[in-house]
Amino acid sequence: MNKDEARENPATLEARAVWFDAPRSAELRPETVPLPQPGEVRIKAAFSAISHGTEMLVYRGEVSENLPLDLPTLSGGYDFPIKFGYAAVGKVMDVGRGVDGFAPGDAVFVHHPHQTVFTVPASMPMKLPDGLDPILGPFFANVETALNIVLDSPIKLGETAVVFGQGVVGLLVSQLLRDAGAKVVAVEPLAGRRDLAVKLGADVVVEPGEDAAKAITDATDGRGADAAFEVSGTGAALQSAIECVAPEGTVVAASWHGAKPVSLDLGGRFHRGRVRIKSSQVGNISPELGARWSRSRRTKAVLELLPKLELRELITHRIPFDDAPEAYRLLDQKPGEAVQFVFEYGEAGYGENEEA
């Protein structure tokens, strides 16, 4: 449907979405959004967040071109162009026939790319907790990831956990481990993020290298950490995680490295120490928890955590949606200056055929 047809149909709204048209190139493209059909909900965006890990891998073209898309809201392919993103918050505009549980004005989170207006099946939106500032809603995706990472570990009350990387997910993992009663050692090369980790309650915060090794030794009376979490996106951190855990310790590998190879030394420390490396990916819940945990239970837990976690401190950049292409360039060129980028839609969140 073209723009002229959209203007002739008041039920159809014009929208814009972020597309990556080539590696390290983002642009805003027009979209048309029809009236929701039975079982669907139409949503006007208010805020969305960039995933500094997965999304930036896609932006840089560091993902295998043959990898299938894993969300129904994504479009295109990893060989470009691609419409990508999964942390959007908005208000319900209207609902199709047969939809219960949603009404116009409801604030919701949706795993959807950055787009001003969109229509999705009613099974996808999640109502945000009453009273939650909507700008914190996009953190649902990363809190869900962080909770899954912690659930994938064997960490127990009173044990020591080392978290390599204090980006958004690392800071959230550190908070959840702290709240679970673990002693948290945060390892981060950037001073600003180390300061934030201290502010948010990590017990020990150090730079990578010899200082980190000594801090972990001191914190564990020489035993080594009970568990280590690699959320930095670097192979060097994964190697350090292997080296720092105690015999029979667990390393939770949470970063997605895309198409980038990672080399590891799996010699003495790993082999003789019977170290376990466990991949954590938010698409599935550990089978060990399957009898007790489901996706719906995890969703409820995340919604309950959103008002409790310290999230506002993580937002370092609030950027108008119209400036999205420049935001990706800035994040790509100066990643150390940011923790969380959030797009603000403002009037851009209104369809062109809707009165503001």
Secondary structure, DSSP 8 states (H G I E B T S, - for coil): --HHHHHH-TT-EEEEEEEEEETTEEEEEEEEE----TTEEEEEEEEEE--TTHHHHHHHT-S-TT----STT-EE-TTS-EE----EEEEEEEE-TT--S--TT-EEEE---SBSEEEEETTS-EE--TT--GGGGGGHHHHHHHHHHHHTS---TT-EEEEE--SHHHHHHHHHHHHTT-EEEEE-S-HHHHHHHHHTT-SEEE-SSHHHHHHHHHHTTTS-EEEEEE-SS-HHHHHHHHHHEEEEEEEEE----TT-------SHHHHHTT-EEEE--TTS--GGGTTT--HHHHHHHHHHHTTTS--GGGEEEEEEGGGHHHHHHHHHH-GGG-SEEEEE-GGGGS-TTS--
